Amino acid sequence: MPQHTLPRAICAHCDGFPTVTITTGTRTSDGQRQTITAHCPACHATTPARAHTRIGA
Ligand SMILES: [Zn+2]
C-alpha cells in the first residue's frame, strides 16, 4: 500500500518559523537567560516548523 506524503503547508505569515525565542537580556534568579517565546499569530505554531529561530545572543 503506497504511502502518500502530503506536502506540508508552510505558513505564509511566519514562513515556517512559527516559534521564536527572544532573549530579553536579563537573567533570572537562577542565572539563566530570560527568554520570551512568541508564536506566530497566524498559525499559532500549529504548522510544521522548519527550524526553531532564536533571536538575540
Ligand atoms: Zn505562522
N, CA, C, O and the ligand as a Tripos MOL2 file, in Angstrom:
@<TRIPOS>MOLECULE
protein
  229   227    58     0     0
PROTEIN
NO_CHARGES

@<TRIPOS>ATOM
      1 N           0.8500   -1.1980    0.0000 N.3       1 MET1
      2 CA          0.0000    0.0000    0.0000 C.3       1 MET1
      3 C           0.8850    1.2490    0.0000 C.2       1 MET1
      4 O           1.6420    1.5010    0.9380 O.2       1 MET1
      5 N           0.7660    2.0010   -1.0590 N.am      2 PRO2
      6 CA          1.6670    3.1700   -1.1580 C.3       2 PRO2
      7 C           1.3370    4.2360   -0.1320 C.2       2 PRO2
      8 O           0.1770    4.5310    0.1600 O.2       2 PRO2
      9 N           2.3740    4.7810    0.3850 N.am      3 GLN3
     10 CA          2.1950    5.8630    1.3480 C.3       3 GLN3
     11 C           2.2800    7.1940    0.6130 C.2       3 GLN3
     12 O           3.2700    7.4970   -0.0530 O.2       3 GLN3
     13 N           1.2480    7.9550    0.7470 N.am      4 HIS4
     14 CA          1.2700    9.2780    0.1170 C.3       4 HIS4
     15 C           1.6780   10.3220    1.1560 C.2       4 HIS4
     16 O           1.0180   10.5120    2.1780 O.2       4 HIS4
     17 N           2.7450   10.9610    0.8650 N.am      5 THR5
     18 CA          3.2020   12.0110    1.7720 C.3       5 THR5
     19 C           2.6850   13.3500    1.2730 C.2       5 THR5
     20 O           3.0820   13.8480    0.2190 O.2       5 THR5
     21 N           1.8170   13.8950    2.0410 N.am      6 LEU6
     22 CA          1.2630   15.1930    1.6490 C.3       6 LEU6
     23 C           2.3020   16.2840    1.8490 C.2       6 LEU6
     24 O           3.0320   16.2870    2.8400 O.2       6 LEU6
     25 N           2.3600   17.1970    0.9140 N.am      7 PRO7
     26 CA          3.2760   18.3290    1.1100 C.3       7 PRO7
     27 C           2.8260   19.1620    2.2940 C.2       7 PRO7
     28 O           1.6670   19.5630    2.4000 O.2       7 PRO7
     29 N           3.7490   19.4020    3.1520 N.am      8 ARG8
     30 CA          3.4030   20.1490    4.3640 C.3       8 ARG8
     31 C           3.2410   21.6200    4.0340 C.2       8 ARG8
     32 O           4.0950   22.2340    3.3940 O.2       8 ARG8
     33 N           2.1630   22.1520    4.4710 N.am      9 ALA9
     34 CA          1.8960   23.5540    4.2070 C.3       9 ALA9
     35 C           2.7260   24.4260    5.1350 C.2       9 ALA9
     36 O           2.6830   24.2910    6.3580 O.2       9 ALA9
     37 N           3.4590   25.2950    4.5350 N.am     10 ILE10
     38 CA          4.2330   26.2490    5.3260 C.3      10 ILE10
     39 C           3.4160   27.5150    5.4570 C.2      10 ILE10
     40 O           2.9200   28.0590    4.4710 O.2      10 ILE10
     41 N           3.2850   27.9670    6.6630 N.am     11 CYS11
     42 CA          2.5090   29.1830    6.9290 C.3      11 CYS11
     43 C           3.1520   30.3700    6.2120 C.2      11 CYS11
     44 O           4.3590   30.5950    6.3020 O.2      11 CYS11
     45 N           2.3260   31.1090    5.5090 N.am     12 ALA12
     46 CA          2.8460   32.2430    4.7430 C.3      12 ALA12
     47 C           3.2100   33.4110    5.6610 C.2      12 ALA12
     48 O           4.0080   34.2770    5.3040 O.2      12 ALA12
     49 N           2.6200   33.4130    6.8260 N.am     13 HIS13
     50 CA          2.8650   34.5440    7.7230 C.3      13 HIS13
     51 C           4.2520   34.4620    8.3690 C.2      13 HIS13
     52 O           4.9830   35.4500    8.4480 O.2      13 HIS13
     53 N           4.5810   33.2750    8.8170 N.am     14 CYS14
     54 CA          5.8580   33.1250    9.5080 C.3      14 CYS14
     55 C           6.8790   32.3890    8.6500 C.2      14 CYS14
     56 O           8.0360   32.2290    9.0400 O.2      14 CYS14
     57 N           6.4420   31.9490    7.4920 N.am     15 ASP15
     58 CA          7.3280   31.2830    6.5430 C.3      15 ASP15
     59 C           7.9780   30.0450    7.1500 C.2      15 ASP15
     60 O           9.1410   29.7450    6.8790 O.2      15 ASP15
     61 N           7.2360   29.3490    7.9530 N.am     16 GLY16
     62 CA          7.7280   28.0990    8.5070 C.3      16 GLY16
     63 C           8.5210   28.2450    9.7890 C.2      16 GLY16
     64 O           9.1520   27.2950   10.2520 O.2      16 GLY16
     65 N           8.4860   29.4390   10.3630 N.am     17 PHE17
     66 CA          9.1730   29.6600   11.6370 C.3      17 PHE17
     67 C           8.1500   30.1510   12.6610 C.2      17 PHE17
     68 O           8.1580   31.3220   13.0410 O.2      17 PHE17
     69 N           7.2900   29.2720   13.0960 N.am     18 PRO18
     70 CA          6.1740   29.6940   13.9350 C.3      18 PRO18
     71 C           6.5620   30.0090   15.3720 C.2      18 PRO18
     72 O           5.8340   30.7120   16.0730 O.2      18 PRO18
     73 N           7.6770   29.5060   15.8030 N.am     19 THR19
     74 CA          8.0710   29.7330   17.1860 C.3      19 THR19
     75 C           9.3980   30.4740   17.2150 C.2      19 THR19
     76 O          10.3740   30.0520   16.5950 O.2      19 THR19
     77 N           9.4180   31.5570   17.9260 N.am     20 VAL20
     78 CA         10.6240   32.3620   18.0100 C.3      20 VAL20
     79 C          10.9450   32.5820   19.4830 C.2      20 VAL20
     80 O          10.0900   33.0060   20.2610 O.2      20 VAL20
     81 N          12.1700   32.2910   19.8490 N.am     21 THR21
     82 CA         12.6070   32.5450   21.2070 C.3      21 THR21
     83 C          13.4290   33.8250   21.2340 C.2      21 THR21
     84 O          14.4180   33.9540   20.5120 O.2      21 THR21
     85 N          13.0250   34.7390   22.0450 N.am     22 ILE22
     86 CA         13.6940   36.0320   22.1110 C.3      22 ILE22
     87 C          14.3730   36.1570   23.4710 C.2      22 ILE22
     88 O          13.7430   35.9770   24.5130 O.2      22 ILE22
     89 N          15.6320   36.4610   23.4450 N.am     23 THR23
     90 CA         16.3650   36.6680   24.6870 C.3      23 THR23
     91 C          16.1740   38.1070   25.1400 C.2      23 THR23
     92 O          16.4250   39.0470   24.3860 O.2      23 THR23
     93 N          15.7380   38.2640   26.3510 N.am     24 THR24
     94 CA         15.4210   39.6070   26.8310 C.3      24 THR24
     95 C          16.6610   40.3600   27.2830 C.2      24 THR24
     96 O          16.6450   41.5880   27.3610 O.2      24 THR24
     97 N          17.7190   39.6490   27.5790 N.am     25 GLY25
     98 CA         18.9380   40.3020   28.0350 C.3      25 GLY25
     99 C          19.0570   40.3090   29.5440 C.2      25 GLY25
    100 O          20.1290   40.5780   30.0860 O.2      25 GLY25
    101 N          17.9750   40.0180   30.2140 N.am     26 THR26
    102 CA         18.0380   39.9450   31.6640 C.3      26 THR26
    103 C          18.2110   38.4910   32.0900 C.2      26 THR26
    104 O          17.9670   37.5640   31.3160 O.2      26 THR26
    105 N          18.6280   38.3180   33.3160 N.am     27 ARG27
    106 CA         18.8210   36.9670   33.8230 C.3      27 ARG27
    107 C          17.8650   36.7180   34.9720 C.2      27 ARG27
    108 O          17.5200   37.6150   35.7410 O.2      27 ARG27
    109 N          17.4630   35.4970   35.0530 N.am     28 THR28
    110 CA         16.5860   35.1310   36.1460 C.3      28 THR28
    111 C          17.4230   34.9250   37.4020 C.2      28 THR28
    112 O          18.6520   34.9850   37.3520 O.2      28 THR28
    113 N          16.7770   34.6890   38.4950 N.am     29 SER29
    114 CA         17.4900   34.4690   39.7510 C.3      29 SER29
    115 C          18.3210   33.1940   39.6950 C.2      29 SER29
    116 O          19.2460   33.0140   40.4870 O.2      29 SER29
    117 N          17.9920   32.3180   38.7640 N.am     30 ASP30
    118 CA         18.7630   31.0920   38.5950 C.3      30 ASP30
    119 C          20.0250   31.3110   37.7770 C.2      30 ASP30
    120 O          20.8570   30.4130   37.6470 O.2      30 ASP30
    121 N          20.1600   32.5060   37.2290 N.am     31 GLY31
    122 CA         21.3080   32.7750   36.3850 C.3      31 GLY31
    123 C          21.0710   32.3850   34.9350 C.2      31 GLY31
    124 O          21.9800   32.4450   34.1080 O.2      31 GLY31
    125 N          19.8580   31.9900   34.6380 N.am     32 GLN32
    126 CA         19.5450   31.6170   33.2660 C.3      32 GLN32
    127 C          19.0820   32.8470   32.5050 C.2      32 GLN32
    128 O          18.5800   33.8180   33.0720 O.2      32 GLN32
    129 N          19.2720   32.7620   31.2140 N.am     33 ARG33
    130 CA         18.7760   33.8630   30.3940 C.3      33 ARG33
    131 C          17.2600   33.8220   30.3520 C.2      33 ARG33
    132 O          16.6470   32.7770   30.1340 O.2      33 ARG33
    133 N          16.6850   34.9720   30.5660 N.am     34 GLN34
    134 CA         15.2320   35.0360   30.4870 C.3      34 GLN34
    135 C          14.8350   35.1880   29.0270 C.2      34 GLN34
    136 O          15.3250   36.0630   28.3140 O.2      34 GLN34
    137 N          13.9520   34.3290   28.6110 N.am     35 THR35
    138 CA         13.5470   34.3550   27.2100 C.3      35 THR35
    139 C          12.0390   34.4830   27.1040 C.2      35 THR35
    140 O          11.2830   34.1240   28.0070 O.2      35 THR35
    141 N          11.6500   34.9960   25.9880 N.am     36 ILE36
    142 CA         10.2340   35.0960   25.6690 C.3      36 ILE36
    143 C           9.9940   34.2420   24.4320 C.2      36 ILE36
    144 O          10.6920   34.3710   23.4260 O.2      36 ILE36
    145 N           9.0130   33.3840   24.5210 N.am     37 THR37
    146 CA          8.6780   32.5690   23.3670 C.3      37 THR37
    147 C           7.4470   33.1490   22.6940 C.2      37 THR37
    148 O           6.3930   33.2950   23.3130 O.2      37 THR37
    149 N           7.5940   33.4700   21.4430 N.am     38 ALA38
    150 CA          6.4940   34.0620   20.6910 C.3      38 ALA38
    151 C           6.0400   33.0890   19.6130 C.2      38 ALA38
    152 O           6.8470   32.5080   18.8870 O.2      38 ALA38
    153 N           4.7440   32.9330   19.5320 N.am     39 HIS39
    154 CA          4.1880   32.0740   18.4970 C.3      39 HIS39
    155 C           3.5700   32.9300   17.4010 C.2      39 HIS39
    156 O           3.0590   34.0230   17.6450 O.2      39 HIS39
    157 N           3.6340   32.4080   16.2190 N.am     40 CYS40
    158 CA          3.0670   33.1060   15.0760 C.3      40 CYS40
    159 C           1.5750   33.3600   15.3090 C.2      40 CYS40
    160 O           0.8330   32.4360   15.6420 O.2      40 CYS40
    161 N           1.1350   34.6130   15.1340 N.am     41 PRO41
    162 CA         -0.2730   34.9220   15.3770 C.3      41 PRO41
    163 C          -1.2000   34.3600   14.3080 C.2      41 PRO41
    164 O          -2.4130   34.2810   14.5040 O.2      41 PRO41
    165 N          -0.6280   33.9760   13.1950 N.am     42 ALA42
    166 CA         -1.4670   33.4770   12.0970 C.3      42 ALA42
    167 C          -1.7680   31.9970   12.2580 C.2      42 ALA42
    168 O          -2.9200   31.5810   12.1360 O.2      42 ALA42
    169 N          -0.7470   31.2020   12.5300 N.am     43 CYS43
    170 CA         -0.9440   29.7490   12.5950 C.3      43 CYS43
    171 C          -0.8230   29.2370   14.0220 C.2      43 CYS43
    172 O          -1.0870   28.0630   14.2830 O.2      43 CYS43
    173 N          -0.4270   30.1040   14.9480 N.am     44 HIS44
    174 CA         -0.2910   29.7300   16.3580 C.3      44 HIS44
    175 C           0.6280   28.5320   16.5230 C.2      44 HIS44
    176 O           0.4120   27.6700   17.3750 O.2      44 HIS44
    177 N           1.6440   28.4990   15.7000 N.am     45 ALA45
    178 CA          2.6630   27.4570   15.7750 C.3      45 ALA45
    179 C           2.0810   26.0680   15.5730 C.2      45 ALA45
    180 O           2.5780   25.0890   16.1290 O.2      45 ALA45
    181 N           1.0270   25.9900   14.7740 N.am     46 THR46
    182 CA          0.4300   24.6880   14.5020 C.3      46 THR46
    183 C           0.9700   24.0870   13.2190 C.2      46 THR46
    184 O           0.7870   22.8970   12.9640 O.2      46 THR46
    185 N           1.6300   24.8940   12.4130 N.am     47 THR47
    186 CA          2.2250   24.3660   11.1940 C.3      47 THR47
    187 C           3.5770   23.7530   11.5310 C.2      47 THR47
    188 O           4.1990   24.1310   12.5240 O.2      47 THR47
    189 N           4.0310   22.8230   10.7230 N.am     48 PRO48
    190 CA          5.3310   22.2160   10.9780 C.3      48 PRO48
    191 C           6.4450   23.2490   10.8960 C.2      48 PRO48
    192 O           6.5360   24.0210    9.9420 O.2      48 PRO48
    193 N           7.2610   23.2420   11.8880 N.am     49 ALA49
    194 CA          8.3410   24.2160   11.9360 C.3      49 ALA49
    195 C           9.5280   23.6990   11.1550 C.2      49 ALA49
    196 O           9.9070   22.5330   11.2670 O.2      49 ALA49
    197 N          10.1010   24.5690   10.3730 N.am     50 ARG50
    198 CA         11.3210   24.1970    9.6670 C.3      50 ARG50
    199 C          12.5180   24.2550   10.6110 C.2      50 ARG50
    200 O          13.4620   23.4700   10.5150 O.2      50 ARG50
    201 N          12.4370   25.2070   11.5170 N.am     51 ALA51
    202 CA         13.5190   25.3690   12.4580 C.3      51 ALA51
    203 C          13.0130   26.2040   13.6120 C.2      51 ALA51
    204 O          11.9810   26.8700   13.5310 O.2      51 ALA51
    205 N          13.7700   26.1440   14.6830 N.am     52 HIS52
    206 CA         13.4240   26.9730   15.8250 C.3      52 HIS52
    207 C          14.3430   28.1840   15.7790 C.2      52 HIS52
    208 O          15.5560   28.0890   15.9620 O.2      52 HIS52
    209 N          13.7260   29.3030   15.5330 N.am     53 THR53
    210 CA         14.5230   30.5160   15.3650 C.3      53 THR53
    211 C          14.8090   31.1430   16.7170 C.2      53 THR53
    212 O          13.9260   31.2770   17.5630 O.2      53 THR53
    213 N          16.0340   31.5120   16.8930 N.am     54 ARG54
    214 CA         16.4110   32.1530   18.1410 C.3      54 ARG54
    215 C          16.9800   33.5300   17.8250 C.2      54 ARG54
    216 O          17.8880   33.6740   17.0070 O.2      54 ARG54
    217 N          16.4320   34.5220   18.4830 N.am     55 ILE55
    218 CA         16.8840   35.8940   18.2530 C.3      55 ILE55
    219 C          17.5870   36.3770   19.5010 C.2      55 ILE55
    220 O          17.1080   36.1640   20.6150 O.2      55 ILE55
    221 N          18.6960   37.0110   19.3220 N.am     56 GLY56
    222 CA         19.4330   37.5300   20.4660 C.3      56 GLY56
    223 C          20.6220   36.6580   20.7900 C.2      56 GLY56
    224 O          20.7640   35.5540   20.2630 O.2      56 GLY56
    225 N          21.4660   37.1590   21.6530 N.am     57 ALA57
    226 CA         22.6840   36.4290   21.9880 C.3      57 ALA57
    227 C          22.3930   35.2740   22.9350 C.2      57 ALA57
    228 O          23.3090   34.5490   23.3230 O.2      57 ALA57
    229 ZN          2.6490   31.0130   11.0080 Zn       58 ZN58
@<TRIPOS>BOND
     1     1     2 1
     2     2     3 1
     3     3     4 2
     4     3     5 am
     5     5     6 1
     6     6     7 1
     7     7     8 2
     8     7     9 am
     9     9    10 1
    10    10    11 1
    11    11    12 2
    12    11    13 am
    13    13    14 1
    14    14    15 1
    15    15    16 2
    16    15    17 am
    17    17    18 1
    18    18    19 1
    19    19    20 2
    20    19    21 am
    21    21    22 1
    22    22    23 1
    23    23    24 2
    24    23    25 am
    25    25    26 1
    26    26    27 1
    27    27    28 2
    28    27    29 am
    29    29    30 1
    30    30    31 1
    31    31    32 2
    32    31    33 am
    33    33    34 1
    34    34    35 1
    35    35    36 2
    36    35    37 am
    37    37    38 1
    38    38    39 1
    39    39    40 2
    40    39    41 am
    41    41    42 1
    42    42    43 1
    43    43    44 2
    44    43    45 am
    45    45    46 1
    46    46    47 1
    47    47    48 2
    48    47    49 am
    49    49    50 1
    50    50    51 1
    51    51    52 2
    52    51    53 am
    53    53    54 1
    54    54    55 1
    55    55    56 2
    56    55    57 am
    57    57    58 1
    58    58    59 1
    59    59    60 2
    60    59    61 am
    61    61    62 1
    62    62    63 1
    63    63    64 2
    64    63    65 am
    65    65    66 1
    66    66    67 1
    67    67    68 2
    68    67    69 am
    69    69    70 1
    70    70    71 1
    71    71    72 2
    72    71    73 am
    73    73    74 1
    74    74    75 1
    75    75    76 2
    76    75    77 am
    77    77    78 1
    78    78    79 1
    79    79    80 2
    80    79    81 am
    81    81    82 1
    82    82    83 1
    83    83    84 2
    84    83    85 am
    85    85    86 1
    86    86    87 1
    87    87    88 2
    88    87    89 am
    89    89    90 1
    90    90    91 1
    91    91    92 2
    92    91    93 am
    93    93    94 1
    94    94    95 1
    95    95    96 2
    96    95    97 am
    97    97    98 1
    98    98    99 1
    99    99   100 2
   100    99   101 am
   101   101   102 1
   102   102   103 1
   103   103   104 2
   104   103   105 am
   105   105   106 1
   106   106   107 1
   107   107   108 2
   108   107   109 am
   109   109   110 1
   110   110   111 1
   111   111   112 2
   112   111   113 am
   113   113   114 1
   114   114   115 1
   115   115   116 2
   116   115   117 am
   117   117   118 1
   118   118   119 1
   119   119   120 2
   120   119   121 am
   121   121   122 1
   122   122   123 1
   123   123   124 2
   124   123   125 am
   125   125   126 1
   126   126   127 1
   127   127   128 2
   128   127   129 am
   129   129   130 1
   130   130   131 1
   131   131   132 2
   132   131   133 am
   133   133   134 1
   134   134   135 1
   135   135   136 2
   136   135   137 am
   137   137   138 1
   138   138   139 1
   139   139   140 2
   140   139   141 am
   141   141   142 1
   142   142   143 1
   143   143   144 2
   144   143   145 am
   145   145   146 1
   146   146   147 1
   147   147   148 2
   148   147   149 am
   149   149   150 1
   150   150   151 1
   151   151   152 2
   152   151   153 am
   153   153   154 1
   154   154   155 1
   155   155   156 2
   156   155   157 am
   157   157   158 1
   158   158   159 1
   159   159   160 2
   160   159   161 am
   161   161   162 1
   162   162   163 1
   163   163   164 2
   164   163   165 am
   165   165   166 1
   166   166   167 1
   167   167   168 2
   168   167   169 am
   169   169   170 1
   170   170   171 1
   171   171   172 2
   172   171   173 am
   173   173   174 1
   174   174   175 1
   175   175   176 2
   176   175   177 am
   177   177   178 1
   178   178   179 1
   179   179   180 2
   180   179   181 am
   181   181   182 1
   182   182   183 1
   183   183   184 2
   184   183   185 am
   185   185   186 1
   186   186   187 1
   187   187   188 2
   188   187   189 am
   189   189   190 1
   190   190   191 1
   191   191   192 2
   192   191   193 am
   193   193   194 1
   194   194   195 1
   195   195   196 2
   196   195   197 am
   197   197   198 1
   198   198   199 1
   199   199   200 2
   200   199   201 am
   201   201   202 1
   202   202   203 1
   203   203   204 2
   204   203   205 am
   205   205   206 1
   206   206   207 1
   207   207   208 2
   208   207   209 am
   209   209   210 1
   210   210   211 1
   211   211   212 2
   212   211   213 am
   213   213   214 1
   214   214   215 1
   215   215   216 2
   216   215   217 am
   217   217   218 1
   218   218   219 1
   219   219   220 2
   220   219   221 am
   221   221   222 1
   222   222   223 1
   223   223   224 2
   224   223   225 am
   225   225   226 1
   226   226   227 1
   227   227   228 2
@<TRIPOS>SUBSTRUCTURE
     1 MET1         2 RESIDUE 1 A MET
     2 PRO2         6 RESIDUE 1 A PRO
     3 GLN3        10 RESIDUE 1 A GLN
     4 HIS4        14 RESIDUE 1 A HIS
     5 THR5        18 RESIDUE 1 A THR
     6 LEU6        22 RESIDUE 1 A LEU
     7 PRO7        26 RESIDUE 1 A PRO
     8 ARG8        30 RESIDUE 1 A ARG
     9 ALA9        34 RESIDUE 1 A ALA
    10 ILE10       38 RESIDUE 1 A ILE
    11 CYS11       42 RESIDUE 1 A CYS
    12 ALA12       46 RESIDUE 1 A ALA
    13 HIS13       50 RESIDUE 1 A HIS
    14 CYS14       54 RESIDUE 1 A CYS
    15 ASP15       58 RESIDUE 1 A ASP
    16 GLY16       62 RESIDUE 1 A GLY
    17 PHE17       66 RESIDUE 1 A PHE
    18 PRO18       70 RESIDUE 1 A PRO
    19 THR19       74 RESIDUE 1 A THR
    20 VAL20       78 RESIDUE 1 A VAL
    21 THR21       82 RESIDUE 1 A THR
    22 ILE22       86 RESIDUE 1 A ILE
    23 THR23       90 RESIDUE 1 A THR
    24 THR24       94 RESIDUE 1 A THR
    25 GLY25       98 RESIDUE 1 A GLY
    26 THR26      102 RESIDUE 1 A THR
    27 ARG27      106 RESIDUE 1 A ARG
    28 THR28      110 RESIDUE 1 A THR
    29 SER29      114 RESIDUE 1 A SER
    30 ASP30      118 RESIDUE 1 A ASP
    31 GLY31      122 RESIDUE 1 A GLY
    32 GLN32      126 RESIDUE 1 A GLN
    33 ARG33      130 RESIDUE 1 A ARG
    34 GLN34      134 RESIDUE 1 A GLN
    35 THR35      138 RESIDUE 1 A THR
    36 ILE36      142 RESIDUE 1 A ILE
    37 THR37      146 RESIDUE 1 A THR
    38 ALA38      150 RESIDUE 1 A ALA
    39 HIS39      154 RESIDUE 1 A HIS
    40 CYS40      158 RESIDUE 1 A CYS
    41 PRO41      162 RESIDUE 1 A PRO
    42 ALA42      166 RESIDUE 1 A ALA
    43 CYS43      170 RESIDUE 1 A CYS
    44 HIS44      174 RESIDUE 1 A HIS
    45 ALA45      178 RESIDUE 1 A ALA
    46 THR46      182 RESIDUE 1 A THR
    47 THR47      186 RESIDUE 1 A THR
    48 PRO48      190 RESIDUE 1 A PRO
    49 ALA49      194 RESIDUE 1 A ALA
    50 ARG50      198 RESIDUE 1 A ARG
    51 ALA51      202 RESIDUE 1 A ALA
    52 HIS52      206 RESIDUE 1 A HIS
    53 THR53      210 RESIDUE 1 A THR
    54 ARG54      214 RESIDUE 1 A ARG
    55 ILE55      218 RESIDUE 1 A ILE
    56 GLY56      222 RESIDUE 1 A GLY
    57 ALA57      226 RESIDUE 1 A ALA
    58 ZN58       229 GROUP 0 **** ****
